[in-house]
């Protein structure tokens, strides 16, 4: 972020404090669903991808919004640090308001961590994987800790069937953990979130590792893929005198994942994962280099 942007942002925050953004229609957990899950056979480039669950109708674990305005700002260091990006407690660029003061979807099961080694467990851990543009049908990956090789343009796709309705797929490749080894910790991401932006509002939908049969994902587990549907027509609206008359067309989808990086977390036994059938949440893993 440029110095002028930082100065402007600081003044906005000072004026707005930690006020919540205006909430419009409430989101619903069934707005976004997972309908199938697949998993690679191992973590090598030659791994095969097999569907392990289909015909699902799994609602999001949590959601937030709808909130007025855009879902920026997007993270700069993109290592999950406090205040770096909207889901990590950063300000909303258009208003200067802080929508998630403690970070999005932080709970006892998914607590804050000390990712930047400043001695305080105040980092939410949310990393933005990238942004999908439905008008172009393209996903633009984000750099993670300055590394542009970790997230690929093939990681996310979506369709728009009609205003506010369609399908999505989160499809990281089998070797992503190896590419992430210089910047990310040993734990896999324990949540992923999809942010749907339409007209002048957005809503955030969260899925957790527990929904897929594991409490603390590990870097040894083969990567998983997810596919699903979305219908945000009851949450994101546009038109009419009050701005809530018609379903709004989709502007973009941003994709996030949360790195817990908690060294004290326990790891489930492999046999338990096999018994559950749906193993870990699969994402980016290995060792994190925490330098500013």
PyMOL commands that set and color helices and strands:
alter all, ss='L'
color gray80, all
select helices_A, chain A and resi 3-16+29-31+86-88+153-155+176-179+209-212+270-276
alter helices_A, ss='H'
color red, helices_A
select strands_A, chain A and resi 32-40+49-53+58-59+62-68+126-133+138-141+156-162+165-170+189-198+201-208+224-231+237-238+246-247+250-259
alter strands_A, ss='S'
color yellow, strands_A
deselect
rebuild
show_as cartoon
